[in-house]
Amino acid sequence: MDISDIATEEFIEVDVKTRLGKVRSLFERENPKGIIVTRDGEYDAVLTEREIIQSHVEDDAKVAALVKPSRNAPAPKVDRYEDIRETARVLVEGGVKVAPVFEGDNLWGIVTADAILEAVLDNLDALDVAQIYSDDPVIVRDDDSLGKVVNLLREHGVSRLPVLDDAGGLTGVVTTHDVADVVIRGMSKSTRGERAGDTDRMLDIPVYDIMTSPVQTTTLGESVEEAVSRMLEDDFGGLVVVDPEDDDHVVGVVTKTDVLRALTFTEEEHMDVQITNISLLDTLSREEIRDSLTDVLDKYQKMQVVHVHVRFQQHKEKLRGTPLIYSQIRVRTTNGQVAGSGEGYGAESAFRVALDKLERNVLEMKNYRSDEEYRGQLARKLNEL
């Protein structure tokens, strides 16, 4: 199946010389998935709501300030007749929800994550949330500040944070859209002159003033088809995953990106590796990443690897011009999930630190499984006495 029937020619386009204040207003008024940015009439990049949130650029600045090649790699391009699974991979690896669609050398339109999910919805009943969700979610307390939320969203590269109350129970969720709404309204009041201090005060707003409550949740046993149907119907980017016996106990988050990632799972002989923010790779290749992961996972434990997700996130800090990179490796296997993460200057350094942590965690998983098997064998022998 290709994307020719789900891509659309309807999109918002702005020039790099457009005031950022106007773009913020477009996000607030029309809530687009993304805005195509052109330079001298030619495609340049896609600007998303997340870039708006992560920037501190004033309204009078031009869009060019946010899409300089040194700061923001262009959104990946797809062909009008590209395979839908490959398009899903392109969106995930580019860290975007919308990508420009080209027919030959000409910009034809856009394709969105929602359009892909709607097209494959009937095929998602074979999966349940437990197979694709992200565990160990990043959380905040309801009295934490907006500033902390912005930092966590930026640091972890996520789109939503479950909010807990003083007792540790789920009380809300705060998303990039919630933050954008507050930031855009604050920016529209001006951030200069006598009002310059308003920005700092805005970042002190407590989470309970901006979070969404009650929270839309799901459980590990719900089918992905049902979960995605609710996401699309209510225009949610994701759902909080809770314990079915205690709906205040958060166990993870499942997002549209998780579903797109699942669409790229393969049954090929080589390990299927998904890389988010692949543009940050410098001295590493996809093949080298796959080979390194294969060496680690084959070394310690015989298990069927369903999927591997490697994510890179760039920080502002640099050492002799090389940026500090955060790398996370998450492996989904038939025996459960295992992960490793780390930081380093440059993508290769960060990946090696994360790989070392993954190796230690895989070894711990192996020892745990061995202990379980030993206890099972001992119990069987005792029963035979």
Secondary structure as the mmCIF struct_conf table of DSSP 4:
data_model
#
loop_
_struct_conf.conf_type_id
_struct_conf.id
_struct_conf.beg_label_comp_id
_struct_conf.beg_label_asym_id
_struct_conf.beg_label_seq_id
_struct_conf.end_label_comp_id
_struct_conf.end_label_asym_id
_struct_conf.end_label_seq_id
STRN STRN1 ASP A 2 ASP A 2
BEND BEND1 ILE A 3 ILE A 3
TURN_TY1_P TURN_TY1_P1 SER A 4 ILE A 6
STRN STRN2 THR A 8 THR A 8
BEND BEND2 GLU A 9 GLU A 9
STRN STRN3 GLU A 13 ASP A 15
TURN_TY1_P TURN_TY1_P2 VAL A 16 LYS A 17
BEND BEND3 THR A 18 THR A 18
STRN STRN4 ARG A 19 ARG A 19
HELX_RH_AL_P HELX_RH_AL_P1 LEU A 20 GLU A 30
BEND BEND4 LYS A 33 LYS A 33
STRN STRN5 ILE A 35 ARG A 39
TURN_TY1_P TURN_TY1_P3 ASP A 40 GLY A 41
STRN STRN6 GLU A 42 LEU A 47
HELX_RH_AL_P HELX_RH_AL_P2 GLU A 49 GLN A 54
TURN_TY1_P TURN_TY1_P4 ASP A 59 ASP A 60
BEND BEND5 ALA A 61 ALA A 61
STRN STRN7 LYS A 62 LYS A 62
HELX_RH_3T_P HELX_RH_3T_P1 VAL A 63 ALA A 65
TURN_TY1_P TURN_TY1_P5 LEU A 66 LEU A 66
TURN_TY1_P TURN_TY1_P6 PRO A 69 ARG A 71
HELX_LH_PP_P HELX_LH_PP_P1 ALA A 73 LYS A 77
STRN STRN8 VAL A 78 ASP A 79
TURN_TY1_P TURN_TY1_P7 ARG A 80 TYR A 81
STRN STRN9 ASP A 83 ASP A 83
HELX_RH_AL_P HELX_RH_AL_P3 ILE A 84 GLY A 94
TURN_TY1_P TURN_TY1_P8 GLY A 95 GLY A 95
BEND BEND6 LYS A 97 LYS A 97
STRN STRN10 VAL A 98 GLU A 103
TURN_TY1_P TURN_TY1_P9 GLY A 104 ASP A 105
STRN STRN11 ASN A 106 THR A 112
HELX_RH_AL_P HELX_RH_AL_P4 ALA A 113 VAL A 120
HELX_RH_3T_P HELX_RH_3T_P2 LEU A 121 ALA A 126
STRN STRN12 ASP A 128 ASP A 128
HELX_RH_3T_P HELX_RH_3T_P3 VAL A 129 GLN A 131
TURN_TY1_P TURN_TY1_P10 ILE A 132 ILE A 132
STRN STRN13 SER A 134 ASP A 135
BEND BEND7 ASP A 136 ASP A 136
STRN STRN14 VAL A 140 ARG A 141
TURN_TY1_P TURN_TY1_P11 ASP A 142 ASP A 143
BEND BEND8 ASP A 144 ASP A 144
STRN STRN15 SER A 145 SER A 145
HELX_RH_AL_P HELX_RH_AL_P5 LEU A 146 HIS A 156
TURN_TY1_P TURN_TY1_P12 GLY A 157 GLY A 157
BEND BEND9 SER A 159 SER A 159
STRN STRN16 ARG A 160 LEU A 164
TURN_TY1_P TURN_TY1_P13 ASP A 166 ALA A 167
BEND BEND10 GLY A 168 GLY A 168
STRN STRN17 LEU A 170 THR A 175
HELX_RH_AL_P HELX_RH_AL_P6 THR A 176 MET A 187
TURN_TY1_P TURN_TY1_P14 SER A 188 LYS A 189
BEND BEND11 THR A 191 ARG A 192
HELX_RH_3T_P HELX_RH_3T_P4 GLY A 193 ARG A 195
TURN_TY1_P TURN_TY1_P15 ALA A 196 GLY A 197
HELX_RH_AL_P HELX_RH_AL_P7 ASP A 198 LEU A 203
TURN_TY1_P TURN_TY1_P16 ASP A 204 ASP A 204
STRN STRN18 PRO A 206 PRO A 206
HELX_RH_3T_P HELX_RH_3T_P5 VAL A 207 ASP A 209
TURN_TY1_P TURN_TY1_P17 ILE A 210 ILE A 210
STRN STRN19 THR A 212 THR A 212
BEND BEND12 SER A 213 PRO A 214
HELX_LH_PP_P HELX_LH_PP_P2 VAL A 215 GLN A 216
STRN STRN20 THR A 217 THR A 218
TURN_TY1_P TURN_TY1_P18 LEU A 220 GLY A 221
BEND BEND13 GLU A 222 GLU A 222
STRN STRN21 SER A 223 SER A 223
HELX_RH_AL_P HELX_RH_AL_P8 VAL A 224 ASP A 234
TURN_TY1_P TURN_TY1_P19 ASP A 235 ASP A 235
BEND BEND14 GLY A 237 GLY A 237
STRN STRN22 GLY A 238 ASP A 243
TURN_TY1_P TURN_TY1_P20 PRO A 244 GLU A 245
STRN STRN23 ASP A 246 THR A 255
HELX_RH_AL_P HELX_RH_AL_P9 LYS A 256 LEU A 263
TURN_TY1_P TURN_TY1_P21 THR A 264 THR A 264
BEND BEND15 GLU A 268 HIS A 270
HELX_LH_PP_P HELX_LH_PP_P3 MET A 271 ASP A 272
STRN STRN24 VAL A 273 THR A 276
TURN_TY1_P TURN_TY1_P22 ASN A 277 ASN A 277
HELX_RH_3T_P HELX_RH_3T_P6 ILE A 278 LEU A 280
BEND BEND16 ASP A 282 THR A 283
HELX_RH_AL_P HELX_RH_AL_P10 ARG A 286 TYR A 300
STRN STRN25 VAL A 305 LEU A 319
TURN_TY1_P TURN_TY1_P23 ARG A 320 GLY A 321
STRN STRN26 THR A 322 THR A 333
TURN_TY1_P TURN_TY1_P24 THR A 334 ASN A 335
STRN STRN27 GLY A 336 TYR A 345
BEND BEND17 GLY A 346 GLY A 346
HELX_RH_AL_P HELX_RH_AL_P11 ALA A 347 GLU A 384
#
